Amino acid sequence: MKEKDHATYNLLQWYVTEQVEEEATVSEIIDHIKLVGDNGYGLYTIDKELAQRSFVDPTA
């Protein structure tokens, strides 16, 4: 950190960490969808599970 801008560094670290987590989550969802294929009940179950997720405000 040549400029010693710690606030920007921390923000970017948080952003990268969040991006990695989100990509892992989407990858897991895609794997589940591939596993159930076009099975209607399987897709319905995945949809119900995803609907139960709740938003957690990272600034709170």
PDB file of N, CA, C and O in Angstrom, chain B, residues numbered from 101:
ATOM      1  N   MET B 101       0.837  -1.175   0.000  1.00  0.00           N
ATOM      2  CA  MET B 101       0.000   0.000   0.000  1.00  0.00           C
ATOM      3  C   MET B 101       0.882   1.238   0.000  1.00  0.00           C
ATOM      4  O   MET B 101       1.226   1.793   1.043  1.00  0.00           O
ATOM      5  N   LYS B 102       1.218   1.630  -1.164  1.00  0.00           N
ATOM      6  CA  LYS B 102       2.114   2.758  -1.333  1.00  0.00           C
ATOM      7  C   LYS B 102       1.519   4.063  -0.813  1.00  0.00           C
ATOM      8  O   LYS B 102       2.217   4.867  -0.196  1.00  0.00           O
ATOM      9  N   GLU B 103       0.223   4.269  -1.067  1.00  0.00           N
ATOM     10  CA  GLU B 103      -0.420   5.532  -0.691  1.00  0.00           C
ATOM     11  C   GLU B 103      -0.956   5.529   0.738  1.00  0.00           C
ATOM     12  O   GLU B 103      -1.409   6.564   1.228  1.00  0.00           O
ATOM     13  N   LYS B 104      -0.911   4.382   1.408  1.00  0.00           N
ATOM     14  CA  LYS B 104      -1.417   4.231   2.778  1.00  0.00           C
ATOM     15  C   LYS B 104      -2.897   4.612   2.897  1.00  0.00           C
ATOM     16  O   LYS B 104      -3.323   5.220   3.879  1.00  0.00           O
ATOM     17  N   ASP B 105      -3.655   4.243   1.889  1.00  0.00           N
ATOM     18  CA  ASP B 105      -5.096   4.503   1.897  1.00  0.00           C
ATOM     19  C   ASP B 105      -5.796   3.263   2.449  1.00  0.00           C
ATOM     20  O   ASP B 105      -6.327   2.443   1.701  1.00  0.00           O
ATOM     21  N   HIS B 106      -5.782   3.150   3.741  1.00  0.00           N
ATOM     22  CA  HIS B 106      -6.299   1.960   4.404  1.00  0.00           C
ATOM     23  C   HIS B 106      -7.801   1.792   4.219  1.00  0.00           C
ATOM     24  O   HIS B 106      -8.286   0.666   4.110  1.00  0.00           O
ATOM     25  N   ALA B 107      -8.540   2.891   4.180  1.00  0.00           N
ATOM     26  CA  ALA B 107      -9.990   2.804   4.018  1.00  0.00           C
ATOM     27  C   ALA B 107     -10.341   2.178   2.672  1.00  0.00           C
ATOM     28  O   ALA B 107     -11.202   1.302   2.596  1.00  0.00           O
ATOM     29  N   THR B 108      -9.683   2.623   1.627  1.00  0.00           N
ATOM     30  CA  THR B 108      -9.944   2.064   0.295  1.00  0.00           C
ATOM     31  C   THR B 108      -9.505   0.623   0.233  1.00  0.00           C
ATOM     32  O   THR B 108     -10.203  -0.208  -0.348  1.00  0.00           O
ATOM     33  N   TYR B 109      -8.373   0.305   0.813  1.00  0.00           N
ATOM     34  CA  TYR B 109      -7.882  -1.072   0.836  1.00  0.00           C
ATOM     35  C   TYR B 109      -8.885  -1.990   1.535  1.00  0.00           C
ATOM     36  O   TYR B 109      -9.191  -3.074   1.038  1.00  0.00           O
ATOM     37  N   ASN B 110      -9.393  -1.555   2.683  1.00  0.00           N
ATOM     38  CA  ASN B 110     -10.359  -2.368   3.417  1.00  0.00           C
ATOM     39  C   ASN B 110     -11.646  -2.557   2.628  1.00  0.00           C
ATOM     40  O   ASN B 110     -12.214  -3.649   2.620  1.00  0.00           O
ATOM     41  N   LEU B 111     -12.109  -1.505   1.965  1.00  0.00           N
ATOM     42  CA  LEU B 111     -13.312  -1.602   1.148  1.00  0.00           C
ATOM     43  C   LEU B 111     -13.114  -2.601   0.019  1.00  0.00           C
ATOM     44  O   LEU B 111     -13.982  -3.436  -0.235  1.00  0.00           O
ATOM     45  N   LEU B 112     -11.986  -2.518  -0.651  1.00  0.00           N
ATOM     46  CA  LEU B 112     -11.718  -3.438  -1.756  1.00  0.00           C
ATOM     47  C   LEU B 112     -11.560  -4.872  -1.272  1.00  0.00           C
ATOM     48  O   LEU B 112     -11.997  -5.800  -1.953  1.00  0.00           O
ATOM     49  N   GLN B 113     -10.954  -5.071  -0.126  1.00  0.00           N
ATOM     50  CA  GLN B 113     -10.827  -6.418   0.440  1.00  0.00           C
ATOM     51  C   GLN B 113     -12.202  -6.991   0.746  1.00  0.00           C
ATOM     52  O   GLN B 113     -12.474  -8.155   0.453  1.00  0.00           O
ATOM     53  N   TRP B 114     -13.076  -6.165   1.341  1.00  0.00           N
ATOM     54  CA  TRP B 114     -14.436  -6.605   1.633  1.00  0.00           C
ATOM     55  C   TRP B 114     -15.158  -6.970   0.336  1.00  0.00           C
ATOM     56  O   TRP B 114     -15.829  -8.000   0.264  1.00  0.00           O
ATOM     57  N   TYR B 115     -15.021  -6.132  -0.678  1.00  0.00           N
ATOM     58  CA  TYR B 115     -15.692  -6.369  -1.956  1.00  0.00           C
ATOM     59  C   TYR B 115     -15.226  -7.682  -2.583  1.00  0.00           C
ATOM     60  O   TYR B 115     -16.049  -8.472  -3.046  1.00  0.00           O
ATOM     61  N   VAL B 116     -13.940  -7.915  -2.601  1.00  0.00           N
ATOM     62  CA  VAL B 116     -13.399  -9.144  -3.192  1.00  0.00           C
ATOM     63  C   VAL B 116     -13.879 -10.358  -2.407  1.00  0.00           C
ATOM     64  O   VAL B 116     -14.262 -11.365  -3.003  1.00  0.00           O
ATOM     65  N   THR B 117     -13.865 -10.280  -1.099  1.00  0.00           N
ATOM     66  CA  THR B 117     -14.336 -11.389  -0.266  1.00  0.00           C
ATOM     67  C   THR B 117     -15.804 -11.685  -0.546  1.00  0.00           C
ATOM     68  O   THR B 117     -16.185 -12.846  -0.689  1.00  0.00           O
ATOM     69  N   GLU B 118     -16.624 -10.650  -0.626  1.00  0.00           N
ATOM     70  CA  GLU B 118     -18.041 -10.831  -0.935  1.00  0.00           C
ATOM     71  C   GLU B 118     -18.237 -11.460  -2.308  1.00  0.00           C
ATOM     72  O   GLU B 118     -19.088 -12.333  -2.480  1.00  0.00           O
ATOM     73  N   GLN B 119     -17.454 -11.020  -3.279  1.00  0.00           N
ATOM     74  CA  GLN B 119     -17.581 -11.540  -4.636  1.00  0.00           C
ATOM     75  C   GLN B 119     -17.243 -13.030  -4.670  1.00  0.00           C
ATOM     76  O   GLN B 119     -17.935 -13.811  -5.324  1.00  0.00           O
ATOM     77  N   VAL B 120     -16.198 -13.418  -3.977  1.00  0.00           N
ATOM     78  CA  VAL B 120     -15.803 -14.826  -3.929  1.00  0.00           C
ATOM     79  C   VAL B 120     -16.909 -15.655  -3.275  1.00  0.00           C
ATOM     80  O   VAL B 120     -17.234 -16.741  -3.754  1.00  0.00           O
ATOM     81  N   GLU B 121     -17.486 -15.149  -2.188  1.00  0.00           N
ATOM     82  CA  GLU B 121     -18.571 -15.866  -1.512  1.00  0.00           C
ATOM     83  C   GLU B 121     -19.790 -16.004  -2.425  1.00  0.00           C
ATOM     84  O   GLU B 121     -20.399 -17.072  -2.496  1.00  0.00           O
ATOM     85  N   GLU B 122     -20.140 -14.937  -3.114  1.00  0.00           N
ATOM     86  CA  GLU B 122     -21.304 -14.977  -4.002  1.00  0.00           C
ATOM     87  C   GLU B 122     -21.093 -15.944  -5.156  1.00  0.00           C
ATOM     88  O   GLU B 122     -22.015 -16.665  -5.538  1.00  0.00           O
ATOM     89  N   GLU B 123     -19.897 -15.966  -5.712  1.00  0.00           N
ATOM     90  CA  GLU B 123     -19.608 -16.890  -6.806  1.00  0.00           C
ATOM     91  C   GLU B 123     -19.673 -18.335  -6.328  1.00  0.00           C
ATOM     92  O   GLU B 123     -20.130 -19.212  -7.061  1.00  0.00           O
ATOM     93  N   ALA B 124     -19.224 -18.585  -5.118  1.00  0.00           N
ATOM     94  CA  ALA B 124     -19.310 -19.934  -4.554  1.00  0.00           C
ATOM     95  C   ALA B 124     -20.770 -20.332  -4.345  1.00  0.00           C
ATOM     96  O   ALA B 124     -21.151 -21.473  -4.605  1.00  0.00           O
ATOM     97  N   THR B 125     -21.576 -19.395  -3.879  1.00  0.00           N
ATOM     98  CA  THR B 125     -22.998 -19.668  -3.670  1.00  0.00           C
ATOM     99  C   THR B 125     -23.691 -19.989  -4.985  1.00  0.00           C
ATOM    100  O   THR B 125     -24.445 -20.959  -5.071  1.00  0.00           O
ATOM    101  N   VAL B 126     -23.443 -19.189  -5.999  1.00  0.00           N
ATOM    102  CA  VAL B 126     -24.067 -19.422  -7.308  1.00  0.00           C
ATOM    103  C   VAL B 126     -23.595 -20.746  -7.893  1.00  0.00           C
ATOM    104  O   VAL B 126     -24.384 -21.478  -8.490  1.00  0.00           O
ATOM    105  N   SER B 127     -22.330 -21.055  -7.727  1.00  0.00           N
ATOM    106  CA  SER B 127     -21.807 -22.327  -8.220  1.00  0.00           C
ATOM    107  C   SER B 127     -22.514 -23.504  -7.543  1.00  0.00           C
ATOM    108  O   SER B 127     -22.830 -24.500  -8.193  1.00  0.00           O
ATOM    109  N   GLU B 128     -22.758 -23.386  -6.247  1.00  0.00           N
ATOM    110  CA  GLU B 128     -23.462 -24.437  -5.504  1.00  0.00           C
ATOM    111  C   GLU B 128     -24.904 -24.587  -6.001  1.00  0.00           C
ATOM    112  O   GLU B 128     -25.399 -25.703  -6.154  1.00  0.00           O
ATOM    113  N   ILE B 129     -25.570 -23.460  -6.251  1.00  0.00           N
ATOM    114  CA  ILE B 129     -26.938 -23.499  -6.763  1.00  0.00           C
ATOM    115  C   ILE B 129     -26.973 -24.165  -8.133  1.00  0.00           C
ATOM    116  O   ILE B 129     -27.843 -24.992  -8.405  1.00  0.00           O
ATOM    117  N   ILE B 130     -26.038 -23.806  -8.983  1.00  0.00           N
ATOM    118  CA  ILE B 130     -25.978 -24.405 -10.328  1.00  0.00           C
ATOM    119  C   ILE B 130     -25.743 -25.908 -10.229  1.00  0.00           C
ATOM    120  O   ILE B 130     -26.348 -26.679 -10.974  1.00  0.00           O
ATOM    121  N   ASP B 131     -24.878 -26.329  -9.323  1.00  0.00           N
ATOM    122  CA  ASP B 131     -24.630 -27.760  -9.129  1.00  0.00           C
ATOM    123  C   ASP B 131     -25.905 -28.487  -8.720  1.00  0.00           C
ATOM    124  O   ASP B 131     -26.177 -29.585  -9.206  1.00  0.00           O
ATOM    125  N   HIS B 132     -26.690 -27.878  -7.827  1.00  0.00           N
ATOM    126  CA  HIS B 132     -27.953 -28.490  -7.412  1.00  0.00           C
ATOM    127  C   HIS B 132     -28.925 -28.596  -8.592  1.00  0.00           C
ATOM    128  O   HIS B 132     -29.586 -29.619  -8.775  1.00  0.00           O
ATOM    129  N   ILE B 133     -29.001 -27.542  -9.376  1.00  0.00           N
ATOM    130  CA  ILE B 133     -29.911 -27.552 -10.521  1.00  0.00           C
ATOM    131  C   ILE B 133     -29.487 -28.620 -11.531  1.00  0.00           C
ATOM    132  O   ILE B 133     -30.332 -29.323 -12.085  1.00  0.00           O
ATOM    133  N   LYS B 134     -28.194 -28.738 -11.766  1.00  0.00           N
ATOM    134  CA  LYS B 134     -27.708 -29.783 -12.686  1.00  0.00           C
ATOM    135  C   LYS B 134     -28.044 -31.169 -12.150  1.00  0.00           C
ATOM    136  O   LYS B 134     -28.362 -32.079 -12.914  1.00  0.00           O
ATOM    137  N   LEU B 135     -27.970 -31.320 -10.835  1.00  0.00           N
ATOM    138  CA  LEU B 135     -28.234 -32.614 -10.219  1.00  0.00           C
ATOM    139  C   LEU B 135     -29.693 -33.040 -10.406  1.00  0.00           C
ATOM    140  O   LEU B 135     -29.962 -34.205 -10.697  1.00  0.00           O
ATOM    141  N   VAL B 136     -30.630 -32.110 -10.240  1.00  0.00           N
ATOM    142  CA  VAL B 136     -32.039 -32.480 -10.359  1.00  0.00           C
ATOM    143  C   VAL B 136     -32.521 -32.453 -11.802  1.00  0.00           C
ATOM    144  O   VAL B 136     -33.578 -33.006 -12.108  1.00  0.00           O
ATOM    145  N   GLY B 137     -31.767 -31.821 -12.691  1.00  0.00           N
ATOM    146  CA  GLY B 137     -32.155 -31.780 -14.103  1.00  0.00           C
ATOM    147  C   GLY B 137     -33.484 -31.069 -14.281  1.00  0.00           C
ATOM    148  O   GLY B 137     -33.695 -29.986 -13.735  1.00  0.00           O
ATOM    149  N   ASP B 138     -34.373 -31.676 -15.040  1.00  0.00           N
ATOM    150  CA  ASP B 138     -35.666 -31.039 -15.275  1.00  0.00           C
ATOM    151  C   ASP B 138     -36.775 -31.666 -14.421  1.00  0.00           C
ATOM    152  O   ASP B 138     -37.956 -31.581 -14.758  1.00  0.00           O
ATOM    153  N   ASN B 139     -36.379 -32.286 -13.328  1.00  0.00           N
ATOM    154  CA  ASN B 139     -37.343 -32.852 -12.394  1.00  0.00           C
ATOM    155  C   ASN B 139     -38.090 -31.714 -11.703  1.00  0.00           C
ATOM    156  O   ASN B 139     -37.494 -30.940 -10.955  1.00  0.00           O
ATOM    157  N   GLY B 140     -39.375 -31.616 -11.951  1.00  0.00           N
ATOM    158  CA  GLY B 140     -40.168 -30.516 -11.423  1.00  0.00           C
ATOM    159  C   GLY B 140     -40.146 -30.414  -9.919  1.00  0.00           C
ATOM    160  O   GLY B 140     -40.030 -29.318  -9.371  1.00  0.00           O
ATOM    161  N   TYR B 141     -40.256 -31.559  -9.232  1.00  0.00           N
ATOM    162  CA  TYR B 141     -40.260 -31.520  -7.774  1.00  0.00           C
ATOM    163  C   TYR B 141     -38.905 -31.057  -7.246  1.00  0.00           C
ATOM    164  O   TYR B 141     -38.842 -30.293  -6.283  1.00  0.00           O
ATOM    165  N   GLY B 142     -37.824 -31.515  -7.869  1.00  0.00           N
ATOM    166  CA  GLY B 142     -36.488 -31.098  -7.449  1.00  0.00           C
ATOM    167  C   GLY B 142     -36.283 -29.602  -7.619  1.00  0.00           C
ATOM    168  O   GLY B 142     -35.737 -28.938  -6.739  1.00  0.00           O
ATOM    169  N   LEU B 143     -36.725 -29.073  -8.757  1.00  0.00           N
ATOM    170  CA  LEU B 143     -36.609 -27.631  -8.995  1.00  0.00           C
ATOM    171  C   LEU B 143     -37.473 -26.845  -8.010  1.00  0.00           C
ATOM    172  O   LEU B 143     -37.065 -25.792  -7.521  1.00  0.00           O
ATOM    173  N   TYR B 144     -38.653 -27.358  -7.725  1.00  0.00           N
ATOM    174  CA  TYR B 144     -39.543 -26.713  -6.760  1.00  0.00           C
ATOM    175  C   TYR B 144     -38.881 -26.669  -5.382  1.00  0.00           C
ATOM    176  O   TYR B 144     -38.934 -25.652  -4.690  1.00  0.00           O
ATOM    177  N   THR B 145     -38.264 -27.770  -4.996  1.00  0.00           N
ATOM    178  CA  THR B 145     -37.594 -27.838  -3.698  1.00  0.00           C
ATOM    179  C   THR B 145     -36.445 -26.841  -3.621  1.00  0.00           C
ATOM    180  O   THR B 145     -36.288 -26.146  -2.617  1.00  0.00           O
ATOM    181  N   ILE B 146     -35.653 -26.771  -4.667  1.00  0.00           N
ATOM    182  CA  ILE B 146     -34.547 -25.801  -4.697  1.00  0.00           C
ATOM    183  C   ILE B 146     -35.102 -24.386  -4.581  1.00  0.00           C
ATOM    184  O   ILE B 146     -34.569 -23.564  -3.836  1.00  0.00           O
ATOM    185  N   ASP B 147     -36.168 -24.106  -5.315  1.00  0.00           N
ATOM    186  CA  ASP B 147     -36.783 -22.780  -5.271  1.00  0.00           C
ATOM    187  C   ASP B 147     -37.257 -22.437  -3.864  1.00  0.00           C
ATOM    188  O   ASP B 147     -37.055 -21.315  -3.400  1.00  0.00           O
ATOM    189  N   LYS B 148     -37.884 -23.390  -3.181  1.00  0.00           N
ATOM    190  CA  LYS B 148     -38.350 -23.154  -1.814  1.00  0.00           C
ATOM    191  C   LYS B 148     -37.183 -22.882  -0.876  1.00  0.00           C
ATOM    192  O   LYS B 148     -37.258 -21.997  -0.024  1.00  0.00           O
ATOM    193  N   GLU B 149     -36.106 -23.643  -1.033  1.00  0.00           N
ATOM    194  CA  GLU B 149     -34.933 -23.437  -0.184  1.00  0.00           C
ATOM    195  C   GLU B 149     -34.323 -22.058  -0.412  1.00  0.00           C
ATOM    196  O   GLU B 149     -33.930 -21.380   0.537  1.00  0.00           O
ATOM    197  N   LEU B 150     -34.246 -21.651  -1.669  1.00  0.00           N
ATOM    198  CA  LEU B 150     -33.673 -20.339  -1.969  1.00  0.00           C
ATOM    199  C   LEU B 150     -34.561 -19.208  -1.455  1.00  0.00           C
ATOM    200  O   LEU B 150     -34.064 -18.157  -1.049  1.00  0.00           O
ATOM    201  N   ALA B 151     -35.865 -19.427  -1.474  1.00  0.00           N
ATOM    202  CA  ALA B 151     -36.798 -18.402  -0.997  1.00  0.00           C
ATOM    203  C   ALA B 151     -36.672 -18.177   0.508  1.00  0.00           C
ATOM    204  O   ALA B 151     -37.048 -17.111   0.996  1.00  0.00           O
ATOM    205  N   GLN B 152     -36.159 -19.139   1.245  1.00  0.00           N
ATOM    206  CA  GLN B 152     -36.033 -19.018   2.693  1.00  0.00           C
ATOM    207  C   GLN B 152     -34.784 -18.267   3.117  1.00  0.00           C
ATOM    208  O   GLN B 152     -34.622 -17.949   4.295  1.00  0.00           O
ATOM    209  N   ARG B 153     -33.900 -17.979   2.173  1.00  0.00           N
ATOM    210  CA  ARG B 153     -32.692 -17.233   2.512  1.00  0.00           C
ATOM    211  C   ARG B 153     -33.075 -15.816   2.919  1.00  0.00           C
ATOM    212  O   ARG B 153     -34.042 -15.259   2.399  1.00  0.00           O
ATOM    213  N   SER B 154     -32.335 -15.241   3.829  1.00  0.00           N
ATOM    214  CA  SER B 154     -32.627 -13.874   4.254  1.00  0.00           C
ATOM    215  C   SER B 154     -31.408 -12.985   4.022  1.00  0.00           C
ATOM    216  O   SER B 154     -30.262 -13.432   4.080  1.00  0.00           O
ATOM    217  N   PHE B 155     -31.692 -11.729   3.762  1.00  0.00           N
ATOM    218  CA  PHE B 155     -30.642 -10.751   3.521  1.00  0.00           C
ATOM    219  C   PHE B 155     -30.033 -10.324   4.851  1.00  0.00           C
ATOM    220  O   PHE B 155     -30.747 -10.019   5.806  1.00  0.00           O
ATOM    221  N   VAL B 156     -28.723 -10.308   4.896  1.00  0.00           N
ATOM    222  CA  VAL B 156     -28.025  -9.823   6.080  1.00  0.00           C
ATOM    223  C   VAL B 156     -27.255  -8.569   5.657  1.00  0.00           C
ATOM    224  O   VAL B 156     -26.343  -8.633   4.833  1.00  0.00           O
ATOM    225  N   ASP B 157     -27.636  -7.444   6.228  1.00  0.00           N
ATOM    226  CA  ASP B 157     -26.998  -6.175   5.894  1.00  0.00           C
ATOM    227  C   ASP B 157     -25.591  -6.149   6.473  1.00  0.00           C
ATOM    228  O   ASP B 157     -25.426  -6.168   7.693  1.00  0.00           O
ATOM    229  N   PRO B 158     -24.572  -6.106   5.612  1.00  0.00           N
ATOM    230  CA  PRO B 158     -23.186  -6.144   6.122  1.00  0.00           C
ATOM    231  C   PRO B 158     -22.790  -4.868   6.849  1.00  0.00           C
ATOM    232  O   PRO B 158     -21.788  -4.861   7.564  1.00  0.00           O
ATOM    233  N   THR B 159     -23.544  -3.792   6.686  1.00  0.00           N
ATOM    234  CA  THR B 159     -23.195  -2.536   7.355  1.00  0.00           C
ATOM    235  C   THR B 159     -23.848  -2.410   8.713  1.00  0.00           C
ATOM    236  O   THR B 159     -23.573  -1.465   9.453  1.00  0.00           O
ATOM    237  N   ALA B 160     -24.713  -3.355   9.048  1.00  0.00           N
ATOM    238  CA  ALA B 160     -25.424  -3.257  10.344  1.00  0.00           C
ATOM    239  C   ALA B 160     -24.594  -3.797  11.473  1.00  0.00           C
ATOM    240  O   ALA B 160     -25.036  -3.791  12.622  1.00  0.00           O
TER     241      ALA B 160
END
